[in-house]
Amino acid sequence: MKITSKGQVTIPFEVREKMGFFPDTEVEFIISGNNVLLKKVRAPSKRSQNMITLMQGKATVKMTTDEITALTRG
C-alpha cells in the first residue's frame, strides 16, 4: 500500500466493511511510537446531544470566561 502525492491511502474494502467505515465516517489518527492507529470517532449520544440542544442560549449570567474560571477555581 502506498501513500499518494496528496497524502491519501485507500483502506481495503474488507477493512472498511468490518470496521464500519462508510463514506463520511469521521476518524482520528492516534500516534504511538512508530505506529499509527485509525479509530472511528464516536458520535455523542442522543441524550447528550439533546441536553446540549436544550441548554443552548439559556445562560442568564453575563460573565466572561475569565470571571467564571476565577469563581470555579476559587
KOLBAVEX-179065 format. One line per field, with one value per residue: x, y, z of N, C-alpha, C, O in turn. Coordinates in steps of 0.001 Angstrom, whole numbers, plus 500000, padded with zeros to 6 digits. Layout:
KOLBAVEX-179065
n_X <- [X;...]
n_Y <- [Y;...]
n_Z <- [Z;...]
ca_X <- [X;...]
ca_Y <- [Y;...]
ca_Z <- [Z;...]
c_X <- [X;...]
c_Y <- [Y;...]
c_Z <- [Z;...]
o_X <- [X;...]
o_Y <- [Y;...]
o_Z <- [Z;...]
***
This chain:
KOLBAVEX-179065
n_X <- [500852;500561;501200;499525;500435;498946;498806;497089;495590;494184;491766;491415;488570;487550;488444;487230;484543;484376;485039;483129;483513;482176;481305;481899;482335;483652;486996;489902;493427;495750;498829;501417;504444;506169;503901;500649;497324;494145;491078;487584;485568;483527;480168;478391;476153;472610;471131;472984;473348;470758;470553;472488;471392;469041;470148;471429;471811;470616;471894;471965;473499;475663;478698;482230;484446;486822;485976;484166;485906;487578;485757;485100;487500;488310]
n_Y <- [498839;502218;505694;508417;511310;513286;512585;510519;507315;504213;502528;499122;497358;495186;495802;498300;497517;495654;497287;499232;501589;503877;506058;509430;508833;509811;509868;509390;509854;508125;508413;506316;505788;504331;503662;504044;504473;504051;505294;505092;507903;508388;509270;511807;510730;510365;511321;513038;514897;515944;517194;519194;520691;521600;523295;525303;528736;529431;530625;532996;534661;537280;536872;536887;534439;534342;535390;533414;531238;532135;532114;529376;528174;529323]
n_Z <- [500000;499176;499861;498415;496376;497499;500104;500722;501445;500403;502107;502422;501094;502627;505193;505627;505563;507689;509869;509749;508342;506572;503769;504681;507343;510418;511454;513539;513998;515911;517304;518231;519264;516639;515338;513843;514646;513355;514151;514643;515174;517909;517874;519685;522270;521820;523969;525245;523203;523036;525548;525308;523220;524470;526408;525006;524507;526913;529032;531639;533143;532734;532287;531843;530392;531855;534331;535171;535345;537422;539543;539731;540295;542580]
ca_X <- [500000;501365;500552;499513;501076;498057;498826;495940;495702;492888;491535;490823;487130;487283;488683;486156;483288;484456;485120;482012;483986;481383;481571;481649;482633;484739;488038;491035;494690;496433;500227;502040;505768;506241;502630;499504;496059;492998;489964;486321;485160;482181;479251;477793;474897;471408;470773;473922;473052;469503;470839;473212;470421;468153;470862;471958;471146;469880;472683;471376;474514;476566;480053;483255;485047;487797;485241;483640;487065;488001;484770;485129;488805;488491]
ca_Y <- [500000;503433;506978;509231;512620;514111;512042;509635;505872;503560;501471;497996;497158;494262;496525;499300;496833;495074;498345;500164;502854;504216;507443;510492;508402;510595;509053;510121;509133;508103;508063;505648;505371;504282;503134;504943;503766;504748;504996;505755;508855;508107;510405;511982;510001;511156;512005;514151;515904;516593;518082;520353;521480;522260;524323;526357;530029;529557;531304;534283;535470;537882;536831;536465;533141;534550;535548;532095;530440;532608;531640;527924;527753;529930]
ca_Z <- [500000;499082;500104;497200;496499;498332;501458;500901;501261;500245;503092;501698;501263;503724;506447;505754;505870;509033;510866;509607;507787;505395;503361;505667;508709;510995;512063;514092;513994;517200;517071;519370;518800;515179;514838;513717;514794;512773;515048;514325;516199;518408;517881;521005;522425;521550;525214;525414;522190;523427;526675;524779;522461;525430;527163;524145;524590;528173;530061;532011;533805;531751;532828;530896;530695;532928;535590;535536;535751;538741;540520;539889;540824;543908]
c_X <- [500902;500521;500644;500228;500232;498001;497684;496328;494294;492790;490859;489349;486814;487440;487573;484854;483291;484405;483970;482445;483246;481726;481101;481807;483796;485704;489100;492269;495311;497843;500804;503377;505842;504954;501565;498247;494953;491774;488726;485949;483732;481356;478696;476469;473719;471007;471677;473611;471771;469724;471544;472248;469500;468838;471353;471123;470412;470656;472084;472385;475478;477963;481015;483775;486041;487113;484692;484767;487526;487044;484888;486439;489111;489516]
c_Y <- [501230;504656;507794;510554;513583;513602;511092;508172;505328;502447;500326;497787;496288;494948;497547;498651;496295;496150;499348;501541;503114;505634;508429;510041;509242;509659;509958;509228;509251;507596;507488;505089;505456;503775;504218;504090;504631;504327;505777;506667;508536;509378;510570;511235;510935;511946;513217;515270;516652;517575;519346;521268;522246;523414;525480;527625;530272;530290;532673;535202;535983;537980;536400;535090;533265;534688;534205;531200;530833;532117;530146;527431;528368;530946]
c_Z <- [500000;499402;498825;497446;497338;499778;501752;500742;501084;501270;502350;502071;502473;505080;506671;506182;507304;510117;510780;509146;506483;504965;504435;507117;509222;511704;512665;514031;515380;516941;518355;518909;517290;514552;514777;513774;514206;513564;514629;515487;516609;518392;519290;521086;522185;522800;525442;524440;522535;524575;526205;524044;523407;526157;526301;524280;525899;529266;530350;532674;532748;532352;531732;531307;531839;534284;536082;536033;537147;539825;540780;540482;542182;543925]
o_X <- [501889;499301;501707;500583;500747;497236;497343;497258;493327;493621;489829;488943;485919;486662;487036;484147;482319;483795;483846;481830;483642;482378;480028;481452;484813;485294;489185;492163;495388;498035;500698;503437;505608;504921;501578;498116;494845;491462;488802;486006;482841;481804;478544;475751;473836;470594;471198;473610;471698;469151;471226;472284;469208;468188;471665;469897;469649;470102;471739;472152;476036;478363;480658;483564;486102;487608;484752;484609;487830;487483;484787;486475;490065;489779]
o_Y <- [501282;504656;507865;510879;514585;514126;510879;507831;505920;501539;500536;498012;496608;494703;497652;499162;496466;495945;500221;502545;502630;506356;508265;510785;509373;508774;511142;508002;510340;506495;508087;504052;506517;503487;505176;503107;505814;503139;506962;506258;508426;510431;509587;511119;512152;513102;514296;516446;517867;518664;520445;522485;523418;524405;526546;527595;531233;530547;533419;536408;535211;539028;535652;534643;532391;534163;533904;530487;529968;531743;529702;526371;527971;531541]
o_Z <- [500734;499237;498209;498579;497834;500588;502915;500012;501564;501303;501710;503212;503254;506002;507774;507051;508039;511166;511640;509506;505423;505720;505016;508032;508542;512456;512339;514015;515948;516426;519425;518249;516713;513356;515551;513043;514531;513644;514304;516647;515768;518845;520015;520093;522335;522701;525791;524805;522348;524580;526659;524224;523169;526491;526833;524181;525996;530335;529434;532761;531968;532858;530823;532435;532703;535282;537274;537024;537967;540912;541924;541109;542850;544970]
***
